[in-house]
């Protein structure tokens, strides 16, 4: 999930729970400015993901259509950085991730003759 999408999800859930940014920040153990940055779509460090999910009662990994390989390694920042490269086609990103993880490249589709 892109940082901007995570930020929107965090903001909406925080507001639904009636929490202010500084209250969420205190529960997570960061400054209010960090929460503000996340909610505006600025870099979201994955090291805070578990705590945010716990405090807000949500999952930040759930994204419809996220390929199984990416979802299985969503906690790996390298995988997510590659997946967020939206200028590269999804099949190519998935192949890059597969190679990075040391797996065989995704089988190519058979061409019909």
N, C-alpha and C positions, 0 to 999 in steps of 0.2 A: 504494500500500500504506500502511495506517495506521501511525503511529509505533509503536503497541504491537505490531503484527505484525512490523515491521522489528526492533524490540527483541528479540522472541522468536527471530527468525531469527538475529540476531547472536549472542545468548547460546548458542543450541544449536550453532551452527557453531564458536564460540570454544571451547566445552567439548569438542566432538568433536575439535578440533585439540589439545586439552590445554593451551590458553593460559589464563593468569590475566588478570583485567581489566587489571592494570597492564602486562602484557606487550603486550596488544593496544593499549592506549593509547599505549605507547611507539612501536610500529610505525606507528600512524596519526598520531602527533604531537599528542596531546591528553592531558589529565589523566585519571587513573583515574576520577574522579567523572563525567566526560563519558560514558565507557563505561557506568558504572553507571546514569546517567540514561537513556541510550538503551535499555538492556536492560529498564528498568522502564517503557518506553513514553512517556517524556518527550520533548520536542521533539528530533527528529533533523534537524540541518542538512544539507541536500542537498550542501553543499560538501564534505562528507566521504564521500559515497557512493562515488565512484570509488576512493578509497584503501581504504575498508573492503572493497569488492568485490575489490580486488587482493590485499589481505592475507589475506582469508578464502577467496578462490577461489569466490565465489558472486555471483549477480546479485540485487540488491534490487528490480529492476524487474519481475521475473517474477511475475505474479499471474494465476492462472487467471480468465478472464472479464473481464479489463481491456480496455475498448474500445480499438480501434486508435488512435483520435484521442488518447486519454489516454496510451496506451503510447508513442506517437510523440513526445509532449511531456512525458514523465515527469520530465525534468530541469528543467522549468519549475516553480518553486515555486508560482506562481500557479495553474497547472493542477491541481497536486496538492492545494493548499489547497481549491479548489472541489470536487474529486473526493472529498475526505475529509468533506465536509459530509453526513453520513449521515442527517440529518433531512430532507434534500431528496431526492425520488425520483431515481433514476439518470438517467432520460430528461431531466429538468429540468437536472440537473448537466451532462450532456453538451451540452445546448443552450446553457447558460451558457458553457461552455468554448469551444464553437464560435463564439459571438458574440464572446467575448473575443479569440479568435485571428483575428477578422476574416473568418471564413468564413460562408457562408450557413447559416442555421439548418437543423437537420436536417429533412428533408421529413416532413410529417405523414402518417400512414397514411390511406389512402383508406377512407372509411366505406362499408360495403356498404348498398345500398338495397333 
